[in-house]
């Protein structure tokens, strides 16, 4: 499954890049991420919990930042093992940041592969969940750059 989109943030590109590249801040923008642990500057582990349709899924997740070119590009690979369910989640993402006047446009593209029970839920359910997660992420990211707001760290 491929997902992509654009998010516009009213902030300088360098500041947005630094926020998105900050694993703790990034995780704070995604509901359900817990126990984030930095293994080194490019490898992270976390627990992720989400509800899809009528089921709750919990994952052990490993993230590797495979490429970072400040302030314009971040590429990452994610692998997740659901707890209590047979299956696997694998994803790659490419995030590019461009200046648009006083704003920064974040373009993201994800390629996601799901196996097992999670994969059997079907594309419409997963696409709807991804859209909901994008909306929430966007709200939290934009709120962090609202004048006078302190950036939240999970």
DSSP file (Angstrom, degrees, kcal/mol; ACC not computed):
  #  RESIDUE AA STRUCTURE BP1 BP2  ACC     N-H-->O    O-->H-N    N-H-->O    O-->H-N    TCO  KAPPA ALPHA  PHI   PSI    X-CA   Y-CA   Z-CA
    1    1 A X              0   0    0      0, 0.0   111,-3.4     0, 0.0     2,-0.4   0.000 360.0 360.0 360.0 132.2    0.0    0.0    0.0
    2    2 A X  E     -A  111   0A   0    109,-0.2     2,-0.4   107,-0.0   109,-0.2  -0.917 360.0-178.6-111.0 134.1    1.4    3.4   -0.9
    3    3 A X  E     +A  110   0A   0    107,-2.5   107,-3.6    -2,-0.4     2,-0.3  -0.976   7.5 162.5-129.1 142.5    0.4    6.6    0.9
    4    4 A X  E     +A  109   0A   0     -2,-0.4     2,-0.3   105,-0.2   105,-0.2  -0.987   3.2 141.6-154.3 162.1    1.5   10.1    0.2
    5    5 A X  E     -A  108   0A   0    103,-1.9   103,-2.5    -2,-0.3     2,-0.4  -0.983  37.1-104.4 179.3 179.6    0.5   13.7    1.0
    6    6 A X  E     -A  107   0A   0     -2,-0.3     2,-0.4   101,-0.2   101,-0.2  -0.974  19.2-169.0-129.4 141.8    1.6   17.2    1.8
    7    7 A X  E     -A  106   0A   0     99,-2.4    99,-3.6    -2,-0.4     2,-0.5  -0.999  11.0-152.1-128.7 130.4    1.5   19.1    5.1
    8    8 A X  E     -A  105   0A   0     -2,-0.4     2,-0.4    97,-0.2    97,-0.2  -0.903  12.6-173.6-107.3 131.5    2.1   22.8    5.3
    9    9 A X  E     -A  104   0A   0     95,-2.8    95,-2.8    -2,-0.5     2,-1.8  -0.977  28.6-128.3-124.7 134.2    3.5   24.3    8.5
   10   10 A X  S    S+     0   0    0     -2,-0.4     2,-0.3    93,-0.2    93,-0.2  -0.601  76.9  87.7 -83.1  82.8    3.9   28.0    9.2
   11   11 A X  S    S-     0   0    0     -2,-1.8    -2,-0.2    91,-0.2   134,-0.0  -0.957  85.9 -78.0-169.2 157.5    7.6   27.8   10.2
   12   12 A X     >  -     0   0    0     -2,-0.3     4,-2.1     1,-0.1     3,-0.2  -0.327  42.4-118.7 -64.2 147.6   11.1   28.0    8.6
   13   13 A X  H  > S+     0   0    0      1,-0.2     4,-3.0    90,-0.2     5,-0.2   0.878 111.4  54.1 -56.2 -43.7   12.2   24.8    6.9
   14   14 A X  H  > S+     0   0    0      1,-0.2     4,-2.5     2,-0.2    -1,-0.2   0.908 109.6  48.0 -60.9 -41.7   15.3   24.3    9.2
   15   15 A X  H  > S+     0   0    0     -3,-0.2     4,-1.9     2,-0.2    -1,-0.2   0.898 113.2  47.5 -65.6 -40.6   13.1   24.5   12.3
   16   16 A X  H  X S+     0   0    0     -4,-2.1     4,-2.9     2,-0.2     5,-0.3   0.916 111.1  51.6 -67.1 -42.8   10.6   22.0   10.8
   17   17 A X  H  X S+     0   0    0     -4,-3.0     4,-2.6     1,-0.2    -2,-0.2   0.944 109.7  49.5 -57.6 -48.4   13.4   19.7    9.8
   18   18 A X  H  X S+     0   0    0     -4,-2.5     4,-0.9     1,-0.2    -1,-0.2   0.885 112.9  47.5 -60.1 -39.2   14.8   19.7   13.3
   19   19 A X  H >< S+     0   0    0     -4,-1.9     3,-0.6     2,-0.2     7,-0.4   0.938 114.0  45.4 -66.8 -47.1   11.4   19.0   14.8
   20   20 A X  H 3< S+     0   0    0     -4,-2.9    -2,-0.2     1,-0.2    -1,-0.2   0.845 113.4  50.7 -66.9 -32.9   10.6   16.1   12.4
   21   21 A X  H 3< S+     0   0    0     -4,-2.6     2,-0.9    -5,-0.3    -1,-0.2   0.650  87.7  94.2 -79.7 -15.1   14.1   14.7   12.8
   22   22 A X    <X  -     0   0    0     -4,-0.9     4,-3.1    -3,-0.6     5,-0.2  -0.699  67.2-156.8 -79.2 107.2   13.8   14.8   16.7
   23   23 A X  H  > S+     0   0    0     -2,-0.9     4,-2.7     1,-0.2     5,-0.2   0.860  88.7  50.3 -57.9 -40.4   12.5   11.3   17.4
   24   24 A X  H  > S+     0   0    0      2,-0.2     4,-1.8     1,-0.2   130,-0.8   0.928 114.3  43.9 -66.6 -43.9   10.9   12.2   20.8
   25   25 A X  H  > S+     0   0    0      2,-0.2     4,-0.9     1,-0.2    -2,-0.2   0.951 113.9  50.6 -64.1 -47.6    9.0   15.2   19.2
   26   26 A X  H >< S+     0   0    0     -4,-3.1     3,-1.2    -7,-0.4     4,-0.3   0.924 110.7  49.3 -55.2 -47.3    8.0   13.1   16.2
   27   27 A X  H >< S+     0   0    0     -4,-2.7     3,-1.6     1,-0.3     6,-0.4   0.848 103.4  60.9 -62.4 -34.3    6.7   10.3   18.4
   28   28 A X  H 3< S+     0   0    0     -4,-1.8    -1,-0.3     1,-0.3    -2,-0.2   0.711  99.2  57.6 -67.0 -18.1    4.7   12.9   20.5
   29   29 A X  T << S+     0   0    0     -3,-1.2     2,-0.6    -4,-0.9    -1,-0.3   0.527  97.0  72.3 -86.7  -6.6    2.8   13.8   17.4
   30   30 A X  S X  S-     0   0    0     -3,-1.6     3,-1.4    -4,-0.3     2,-0.1  -0.938  81.4-133.6-116.7 115.4    1.6   10.2   16.9
   31   31 A X  T 3  S+     0   0    0     -2,-0.6     3,-0.1     1,-0.2    -2,-0.1  -0.422  88.9  30.3 -64.5 134.9   -1.0    8.8   19.2
   32   32 A X  T 3  S+     0   0    0      1,-0.3    17,-1.5    -2,-0.1     2,-0.5   0.320  79.8 129.1 102.0  -7.7   -0.2    5.4   20.5
   33   33 A X  E <   +B   48   0A   0     -3,-1.4    -1,-0.3    -6,-0.4     2,-0.3  -0.709  32.3 167.8 -84.1 128.6    3.7    5.6   20.5
   34   34 A X  E     +B   47   0A   0     13,-3.2    13,-3.0    -2,-0.5   120,-0.0  -0.917  46.7  19.3-135.3 159.2    5.1    4.5   23.9
   35   35 A X  E     -     0   0A   0     -2,-0.3     2,-0.2    11,-0.2    -1,-0.1   0.835  69.4-169.8  53.4  43.6    8.5    3.6   25.4
   36   36 A X  E     -     0   0A   0     10,-0.1     2,-0.4    -3,-0.1    10,-0.2  -0.479   3.8-173.6 -66.0 130.1   10.6    5.3   22.7
   37   37 A X  E     -B   45   0A   0      8,-3.0     8,-2.3    -2,-0.2     2,-0.6  -0.992  18.5-142.4-130.2 125.8   14.3    4.3   23.1
   38   38 A X  E     -B   44   0A   0     -2,-0.4     6,-0.2     6,-0.2     3,-0.1  -0.769  16.0-178.5 -86.6 120.8   17.1    5.7   21.1
   39   39 A X  E    S-     0   0A   0      4,-2.6     2,-0.3    -2,-0.6     5,-0.2   0.846  70.5 -33.9 -85.8 -38.0   19.7    3.1   20.3
   40   40 A X  E >  S-B   43   0A   0      3,-1.5     3,-0.6     0, 0.0    -1,-0.3  -0.882  86.4 -63.6-162.0-169.3   22.0    5.5   18.5
   41   41 A X  T 3  S+     0   0    0     -2,-0.3     3,-0.1     1,-0.2    -3,-0.0   0.664 133.1  25.9 -65.2 -15.7   21.5    8.6   16.3
   42   42 A X  T 3  S+     0   0    0      1,-0.1    23,-2.8    22,-0.1     2,-0.4   0.411 110.0  72.7-127.2   0.6   19.7    6.6   13.5
   43   43 A X  E <   +BC  40  64A   0     -3,-0.6    -4,-2.6    21,-0.2    -3,-1.5  -0.972  51.8 169.5-126.3 133.1   18.1    3.6   15.3
   44   44 A X  E     -BC  38  63A   0     19,-2.5    19,-2.8    -2,-0.4     2,-0.3  -0.954  16.2-158.7-138.0 153.6   15.1    3.7   17.6
   45   45 A X  E     +BC  37  62A   0     -8,-2.3    -8,-3.0    -2,-0.3     2,-0.3  -0.970  22.5 154.4-129.7 149.2   12.7    1.2   19.2
   46   46 A X  E     - C   0  61A   0     15,-2.0    15,-3.0    -2,-0.3     2,-0.4  -0.971  39.9-111.9-159.4 170.1    9.2    1.8   20.5
   47   47 A X  E     -BC  34  60A   0    -13,-3.0   -13,-3.2    -2,-0.3     2,-0.4  -0.914  30.9-167.7-106.9 141.6    5.9    0.3   21.3
   48   48 A X  E     -BC  33  59A   0     11,-2.0    11,-3.0    -2,-0.4     2,-0.4  -0.999   5.0-173.2-133.5 132.8    2.9    1.3   19.1
   49   49 A X  E     + C   0  58A   0    -17,-1.5     2,-0.3    -2,-0.4     9,-0.2  -0.990  13.5 158.5-127.9 133.3   -0.7    0.6   19.9
   50   50 A X  E     - C   0  57A   0      7,-2.5     7,-3.5    -2,-0.4     2,-0.5  -0.988  33.9-126.7-149.7 156.6   -3.6    1.4   17.5
   51   51 A X  E     - C   0  56A   0     -2,-0.3     2,-0.5     5,-0.3     5,-0.3  -0.924  22.6-175.9-108.6 127.5   -7.2    0.3   16.9
   52   52 A X  E >   - C   0  55A   0      3,-3.0     3,-2.8    -2,-0.5     2,-0.2  -0.990  62.8 -43.0-123.6 125.6   -8.2   -0.8   13.5
   53   53 A X  T 3  S-     0   0    0     -2,-0.5    -2,-0.0     1,-0.3    68,-0.0  -0.403 125.9 -23.6  54.0-117.4  -11.8   -1.7   12.8
   54   54 A X  T 3  S+     0   0    0     -2,-0.2     2,-0.3    -3,-0.0    -1,-0.3   0.310 123.4  83.2-105.2   6.6  -12.8   -3.7   15.9
   55   55 A X  E <   -C   52   0A   0     -3,-2.8    -3,-3.0     2,-0.0     2,-0.5  -0.871  64.2-142.3-118.0 146.3   -9.3   -4.9   16.9
   56   56 A X  E     -C   51   0A   0     -2,-0.3     2,-0.4    -5,-0.3    -5,-0.3  -0.908  20.4-162.4-102.4 130.9   -6.5   -3.3   18.9
   57   57 A X  E     -C   50   0A   0     -7,-3.5    -7,-2.5    -2,-0.5     2,-0.4  -0.920   6.2-165.3-115.5 139.8   -3.0   -4.0   17.7
   58   58 A X  E     -C   49   0A   0     25,-0.5    25,-3.6    -2,-0.4     2,-0.4  -0.979  12.7-169.6-121.9 137.3    0.2   -3.6   19.6
   59   59 A X  E     -CD  48  82A   0    -11,-3.0   -11,-2.0    -2,-0.4     2,-0.6  -0.949  27.6-140.8-128.3 145.4    3.6   -3.6   17.9
   60   60 A X  E     -CD  47  81A   0     21,-2.2    21,-2.5    -2,-0.4     2,-0.4  -0.938  39.7-162.9 -90.9 125.3    7.3   -3.7   18.8
   61   61 A X  E     -CD  46  80A   0    -15,-3.0   -15,-2.0    -2,-0.6     2,-0.4  -0.926  20.1-166.7-121.8 136.8    8.7   -1.3   16.3
   62   62 A X  E     -CD  45  79A   0     17,-2.9    17,-2.5    -2,-0.4     2,-0.4  -0.984  11.7-168.8-117.9 131.1   12.2   -0.7   15.1
   63   63 A X  E     -CD  44  78A   0    -19,-2.8   -19,-2.5    -2,-0.4     2,-0.5  -0.968   5.9-171.6-122.5 134.8   13.0    2.5   13.0
   64   64 A X  E     -CD  43  77A   0     13,-2.8    13,-2.6    -2,-0.4     2,-0.9  -0.988  19.1-143.6-125.0 122.7   16.2    3.2   11.1
   65   65 A X  E     - D   0  76A   0    -23,-2.8    11,-0.3    -2,-0.5     3,-0.1  -0.769  22.2-178.6 -80.3 111.3   16.8    6.6    9.6
   66   66 A X  E     +     0   0A   0      9,-1.3     2,-0.3    -2,-0.9    10,-0.2   0.677  63.3  11.0 -90.1 -19.0   18.6    5.6    6.4
   67   67 A X  E     + D   0  75A   0      8,-1.6     8,-3.1    -3,-0.1     2,-0.4  -0.934  57.1 178.6-161.1 134.5   19.3    9.0    5.0
   68   68 A X  E     + D   0  74A   0     -2,-0.3     2,-0.4     6,-0.2     6,-0.2  -0.969   3.2 176.7-141.2 124.6   19.1   12.6    6.3
   69   69 A X  E >>  - D   0  73A   0      4,-2.6     3,-2.6    -2,-0.4     4,-1.7  -0.815  42.8-107.4-127.1  89.0   20.0   15.6    4.3
   70   70 A X  T 34 S+     0   0    0     -2,-0.4   -56,-0.1     1,-0.3    -2,-0.0  -0.279  89.9   1.8 -59.9 142.7   19.3   18.8    6.4
   71   71 A X  T 34 S+     0   0    0    -58,-0.1    -1,-0.3   -57,-0.0   -54,-0.1  -0.789 132.9  42.3 -98.8  30.7   17.1   20.7    5.9
   72   72 A X  T <4 S+     0   0    0     -3,-2.6    25,-2.3     1,-0.2     2,-0.4   0.723 101.7  33.4-114.3 -23.8   15.5   18.9    2.9
   73   73 A X  E  <  +DE  69  96A   0     -4,-1.7    -4,-2.6    23,-0.2     2,-0.4  -0.994  38.7 175.1-148.2 139.2   15.2   15.1    3.2
   74   74 A X  E     -DE  68  95A   0     21,-2.2    21,-2.9    -2,-0.4     2,-0.4  -0.976   9.9-174.8-139.2 128.6   14.7   12.3    5.6
   75   75 A X  E     +DE  67  94A   0     -8,-3.1    -8,-1.6    -2,-0.4    -9,-1.3  -0.961  11.6 174.1-120.2 143.3   14.3    8.6    4.6
   76   76 A X  E     -DE  65  93A   0     17,-2.1    17,-2.6    -2,-0.4     2,-0.4  -0.974  24.0-145.0-146.8 158.3   13.5    5.9    7.1
   77   77 A X  E     -DE  64  92A   0    -13,-2.6   -13,-2.8    -2,-0.3     2,-0.4  -0.983  18.0-167.3-124.3 137.9   12.7    2.2    7.3
   78   78 A X  E     -DE  63  91A   0     13,-3.1    13,-2.6    -2,-0.4     2,-0.4  -0.979   7.6-176.0-128.7 137.0   10.3    0.8    9.8
   79   79 A X  E     -DE  62  90A   0    -17,-2.5   -17,-2.9    -2,-0.4     2,-0.4  -0.999   8.7-175.4-131.5 133.2    9.7   -2.8   10.9
   80   80 A X  E     -DE  61  89A   0      9,-3.2     9,-2.6    -2,-0.4     2,-0.5  -0.983  15.4-159.0-132.2 139.9    7.0   -3.8   13.3
   81   81 A X  E     -D   60   0A   0    -21,-2.5   -21,-2.2    -2,-0.4     7,-0.2  -0.967  24.9-131.1-114.5 118.1    6.0   -7.1   14.9
   82   82 A X  E     -D   59   0A   0     -2,-0.5     2,-0.5     5,-0.2     3,-0.4  -0.428  19.8-126.8 -67.9 141.8    2.5   -7.3   16.3
   83   83 A X  S    S+     0   0    0    -25,-3.6   -25,-0.5     1,-0.2     3,-0.1  -0.789  89.5   4.3 -89.5 125.0    2.3   -8.6   19.8
   84   84 A X  S    S+     0   0    0     -2,-0.5     2,-0.4     1,-0.2    -1,-0.2   0.443 117.5  82.2  85.2  -0.2   -0.2  -11.5   20.1
   85   85 A X  S    S-     0   0    0     -3,-0.4     2,-0.4   -27,-0.2    -1,-0.2  -0.995  79.9-118.0-137.4 141.0   -1.0  -11.7   16.4
   86   86 A X  S    S+     0   0    0     -2,-0.4    31,-1.4    -3,-0.1    32,-0.4  -0.631  70.7  72.5 -77.3 133.3    0.9  -13.4   13.6
   87   87 A X  E     - F   0 116A   0     -2,-0.4     2,-0.3    29,-0.2    -5,-0.2  -0.932  60.7-117.3 153.3-174.0    2.1  -10.9   11.0
   88   88 A X  E     - F   0 115A   0     27,-0.7    27,-2.3    -2,-0.3     2,-0.4  -0.987   5.4-148.9-158.6 148.8    4.5   -8.2   10.2
   89   89 A X  E     +EF  80 114A   0     -9,-2.6    -9,-3.2    -2,-0.3     2,-0.4  -0.992  20.0 173.7-121.6 128.2    4.6   -4.5    9.3
   90   90 A X  E     +EF  79 113A   0     23,-2.4    23,-3.3    -2,-0.4     2,-0.3  -1.000   6.3 166.2-134.5 137.2    7.3   -3.1    7.0
   91   91 A X  E     -EF  78 112A   0    -13,-2.6   -13,-3.1    -2,-0.4     2,-0.4  -0.997  21.8-159.9-148.8 150.5    7.4    0.4    5.7
   92   92 A X  E     -EF  77 111A   0     19,-1.8    19,-2.4    -2,-0.3     2,-0.4  -0.979  17.5-166.9-125.4 145.4    9.8    2.8    4.0
   93   93 A X  E     -EF  76 110A   0    -17,-2.6   -17,-2.1    -2,-0.4     2,-0.4  -0.981  14.0-164.9-135.0 146.7    9.2    6.6    4.0
   94   94 A X  E     -EF  75 109A   0     15,-2.2    15,-1.9    -2,-0.4     2,-0.5  -0.997  11.2-173.0-127.5 125.9   10.6    9.5    2.2
   95   95 A X  E     -EF  74 108A   0    -21,-2.9   -21,-2.2    -2,-0.4     2,-0.4  -0.981   1.2-174.4-122.0 123.8   10.0   13.0    3.6
   96   96 A X  E     -EF  73 107A   0     11,-2.7    11,-3.1    -2,-0.5     2,-0.5  -0.944   8.3-156.3-118.7 142.4   11.0   16.1    1.7
   97   97 A X  E     + F   0 106A   0    -25,-2.3     2,-0.4    -2,-0.4     9,-0.2  -0.962  13.1 179.4-119.4 130.6   10.7   19.6    3.0
   98   98 A X  E     - F   0 105A   0      7,-2.3     7,-3.0    -2,-0.5     2,-0.3  -0.962  29.1-114.6-129.6 149.1   10.5   22.7    0.7
   99   99 A X  E     - F   0 104A   0     -2,-0.4     5,-0.2     5,-0.2     2,-0.2  -0.599  26.3-180.0 -80.0 140.2   10.2   26.4    1.5
  100  100 A X  E >   - F   0 103A   0      3,-2.7     3,-1.8    -2,-0.3     2,-0.4  -0.651  62.3 -72.4-138.6  77.4    7.0   28.1    0.4
  101  101 A X  T 3  S-     0   0    0      1,-0.3    -1,-0.2    -2,-0.2     0, 0.0  -0.583 115.7 -12.2  69.7-124.4    7.4   31.7    1.5
  102  102 A X  T 3  S+     0   0    0     -2,-0.4    -1,-0.3    -3,-0.1     2,-0.2   0.469 130.5  76.6 -84.7  -2.0    7.1   31.8    5.3
  103  103 A X  E <  S- F   0 100A   0     -3,-1.8    -3,-2.7   -93,-0.2     2,-0.4  -0.559  70.2-138.3-104.6 167.4    5.8   28.2    5.3
  104  104 A X  E     -AF   9  99A   0    -95,-2.8   -95,-2.8    -5,-0.2     2,-0.6  -0.998  12.7-149.1-123.9 131.6    7.4   24.8    4.9
  105  105 A X  E     -AF   8  98A   0     -7,-3.0    -7,-2.3    -2,-0.4     2,-0.6  -0.894   7.9-158.9-101.3 124.8    5.7   22.1    2.8
  106  106 A X  E     -AF   7  97A   0    -99,-3.6   -99,-2.4    -2,-0.6     2,-0.5  -0.910   6.1-168.1-101.8 118.7    6.4   18.6    4.0
  107  107 A X  E     -AF   6  96A   0    -11,-3.1   -11,-2.7    -2,-0.6     2,-0.4  -0.937   9.3-173.6-106.0 127.8    5.8   16.0    1.3
  108  108 A X  E     -AF   5  95A   0   -103,-2.5  -103,-1.9    -2,-0.5     2,-0.4  -0.930  12.6-174.2-122.6 147.7    5.7   12.4    2.5
  109  109 A X  E     -AF   4  94A   0    -15,-1.9   -15,-2.2    -2,-0.4     2,-0.4  -0.982   8.8-173.4-138.6 125.7    5.6    9.1    0.7
  110  110 A X  E     -AF   3  93A   0   -107,-3.6  -107,-2.5    -2,-0.4     2,-0.5  -0.949  15.1-161.5-122.0 139.9    5.2    5.8    2.4
  111  111 A X  E     -AF   2  92A   0    -19,-2.4   -19,-1.8    -2,-0.4     2,-0.4  -0.983  22.0-173.0-117.0 117.1    5.3    2.3    1.1
  112  112 A X  E     - F   0  91A   0   -111,-3.4     2,-0.4    -2,-0.5   -21,-0.2  -0.928  13.3-170.6-120.3 132.5    3.7   -0.1    3.6
  113  113 A X  E     - F   0  90A   0    -23,-3.3   -23,-2.4    -2,-0.4     2,-0.4  -0.988   8.5-174.8-121.1 129.1    3.5   -3.9    3.5
  114  114 A X  E     - F   0  89A   0     -2,-0.4     2,-0.3   -25,-0.2   -25,-0.2  -0.972   1.5-177.1-124.7 136.3    1.3   -5.7    6.0
  115  115 A X  E >>  + F   0  88A   0    -27,-2.3   -27,-0.7    -2,-0.4     4,-0.6  -0.811  46.8  19.1-124.7 169.0    1.1   -9.5    6.5
  116  116 A X  H 3> S- F   0  87A   0     -2,-0.3     4,-1.3     1,-0.2     3,-0.3  -0.330 120.8 -19.5  74.1-154.6   -1.0  -11.7    8.7
  117  117 A X  H 34 S+     0   0    0    -31,-1.4     4,-0.5     1,-0.2    -1,-0.2   0.851 137.1  56.1 -58.6 -38.2   -4.3  -10.7   10.3
  118  118 A X  H X4 S+     0   0    0     -3,-0.6     3,-1.2   -32,-0.4     4,-0.3   0.918 106.7  49.4 -61.4 -44.1   -3.4   -7.0   10.0
  119  119 A X  H >< S+     0   0    0     -4,-0.6     3,-0.8    -3,-0.3    -1,-0.2   0.778 102.5  63.3 -65.5 -26.5   -3.0   -7.4    6.2
  120  120 A X  T 3< S+     0   0    0     -4,-1.3    -1,-0.2     1,-0.2    -2,-0.2   0.610  81.6  80.7 -76.2 -10.6   -6.3   -9.1    5.9
  121  121 A X  T <  S-     0   0    0     -3,-1.2     4,-0.3    -4,-0.5    -1,-0.2   0.819  98.7-125.9 -65.9 -28.9   -8.2   -6.1    7.2
  122  122 A X    <>  -     0   0    0     -3,-0.8     4,-1.9    -4,-0.3     3,-0.3   0.053  15.6 -81.6  98.7 152.2   -8.1   -4.6    3.7
  123  123 A X  H  > S+     0   0    0      1,-0.2     4,-3.3     2,-0.2     5,-0.3   0.859 118.9  57.3 -59.9 -43.5   -6.9   -1.4    2.1
  124  124 A X  H  > S+     0   0    0      1,-0.2     4,-2.0     2,-0.2    -1,-0.2   0.907 109.7  45.2 -59.7 -41.4  -10.0    0.8    2.8
  125  125 A X  H  > S+     0   0    0     -4,-0.3     4,-2.0    -3,-0.3    -1,-0.2   0.930 117.2  44.7 -66.1 -44.8   -9.8    0.2    6.6
  126  126 A X  H  X S+     0   0    0     -4,-1.9     4,-2.5     1,-0.2    -2,-0.2   0.888 112.2  51.5 -68.1 -39.3   -6.0    0.8    6.6
  127  127 A X  H  X S+     0   0    0     -4,-3.3     4,-2.2     2,-0.2    -1,-0.2   0.889 109.5  50.5 -65.1 -38.7   -6.3    3.9    4.4
  128  128 A X  H  X S+     0   0    0     -4,-2.0     4,-2.0    -5,-0.3    -1,-0.2   0.910 111.4  48.0 -65.3 -41.6   -8.9    5.4    6.6
  129  129 A X  H  X S+     0   0    0     -4,-2.0     4,-2.5     1,-0.2    -2,-0.2   0.914 110.5  51.8 -64.5 -42.5   -6.8    4.9    9.7
  130  130 A X  H  X S+     0   0    0     -4,-2.5     4,-2.4     1,-0.2    -2,-0.2   0.899 109.0  50.6 -61.2 -41.2   -3.7    6.4    7.9
  131  131 A X  H  X S+     0   0    0     -4,-2.2     4,-2.3     2,-0.2    -1,-0.2   0.907 110.6  49.3 -63.1 -42.2   -5.8    9.5    7.0
  132  132 A X  H  X S+     0   0    0     -4,-2.0     4,-2.2     1,-0.2    -2,-0.2   0.908 111.5  48.7 -63.5 -42.4   -6.9    9.8   10.6
  133  133 A X  H  X S+     0   0    0     -4,-2.5     4,-2.6     1,-0.2    -2,-0.2   0.880 110.2  52.0 -65.2 -38.1   -3.3    9.5   11.8
  134  134 A X  H  X S+     0   0    0     -4,-2.4     4,-2.8     2,-0.2    -2,-0.2   0.918 109.0  50.3 -63.4 -43.4   -2.2   12.1    9.3
  135  135 A X  H  X S+     0   0    0     -4,-2.3     4,-2.3     2,-0.2    -2,-0.2   0.934 113.7  44.4 -59.9 -47.6   -4.8   14.6   10.5
  136  136 A X  H  X S+     0   0    0     -4,-2.2     4,-2.3     2,-0.2     5,-0.2   0.914 113.4  50.1 -65.6 -43.6   -3.8   14.1   14.1
  137  137 A X  H  X S+     0   0    0     -4,-2.6     4,-2.7     1,-0.2     5,-0.2   0.929 111.0  50.2 -59.1 -46.0   -0.1   14.4   13.3
  138  138 A X  H  X S+     0   0    0     -4,-2.8     4,-2.8     1,-0.2     5,-0.3   0.914 109.8  50.1 -60.7 -45.1   -0.7   17.5   11.3
  139  139 A X  H  X S+     0   0    0     -4,-2.3     4,-2.3     1,-0.2    -1,-0.2   0.926 114.0  44.6 -59.8 -45.5   -2.6   19.2   14.1
  140  140 A X  H  X S+     0   0    0     -4,-2.3     4,-1.5  -111,-0.2    -2,-0.2   0.895 114.1  49.0 -68.8 -40.1    0.1   18.4   16.7
  141  141 A X  H  X S+     0   0    0     -4,-2.7     4,-0.7    -5,-0.2     3,-0.2   0.945 113.7  45.7 -64.6 -47.9    2.9   19.5   14.4
  142  142 A X  H >< S+     0   0    0     -4,-2.8     3,-1.0     1,-0.2     4,-0.2   0.894 109.0  56.2 -62.6 -39.6    1.2   22.8   13.5
  143  143 A X  H >< S+     0   0    0     -4,-2.3     3,-1.3    -5,-0.3    -1,-0.2   0.851 100.3  59.6 -60.7 -34.3    0.3   23.4   17.2
  144  144 A X  H 3< S+     0   0    0     -4,-1.5    -1,-0.3     1,-0.3    -2,-0.2   0.759 107.8  45.7 -66.0 -24.2    4.0   23.1   18.1
  145  145 A X  T << S+     0   0    0     -3,-1.0     2,-0.3    -4,-0.7    -1,-0.3   0.280  81.8 120.6-104.1   9.9    4.8   26.0   15.8
  146  146 A X  S X  S-     0   0    0     -3,-1.3     3,-2.7    -4,-0.2    -3,-0.0  -0.569  81.9 -92.2 -69.3 134.4    2.0   28.2   16.9
  147  147 A X  T 3  S+     0   0    0      1,-0.3    -1,-0.1    -2,-0.3     3,-0.1  -0.219 112.8  15.2 -51.7 131.2    3.5   31.5   18.3
  148  148 A X  T 3  S+     0   0    0      1,-0.3     2,-0.3    -4,-0.1    -1,-0.3   0.312  96.1 128.5  87.5  -8.5    4.0   31.2   22.0
  149  149 A X    <   -     0   0    0     -3,-2.7     2,-0.4    -6,-0.1    -1,-0.3  -0.602  54.6-137.0 -83.0 139.7    3.7   27.4   22.0
  150  150 A X        -     0   0    0     -2,-0.3     2,-0.3    -3,-0.1    -4,-0.1  -0.800  29.9-109.8 -90.0 135.3    6.3   25.3   23.7
  151  151 A X        -     0   0    0     -2,-0.4     2,-0.2     1,-0.1   -10,-0.1  -0.487  34.5-127.1 -68.6 127.7    7.2   22.2   21.6
  152  152 A X        -     0   0    0     -2,-0.3     2,-0.5   -12,-0.2  -124,-0.2  -0.532  20.4-163.0 -77.8 139.1    6.0   19.1   23.4
  153  153 A X              0   0    0     -2,-0.2  -128,-0.2  -125,-0.1  -129,-0.1  -0.991 360.0 360.0-122.7 126.4    8.4   16.3   24.0
  154  154 A X              0   0    0   -130,-0.8  -118,-0.1    -2,-0.5  -129,-0.1   0.487 360.0 360.0 -73.6 360.0    7.0   12.9   24.8
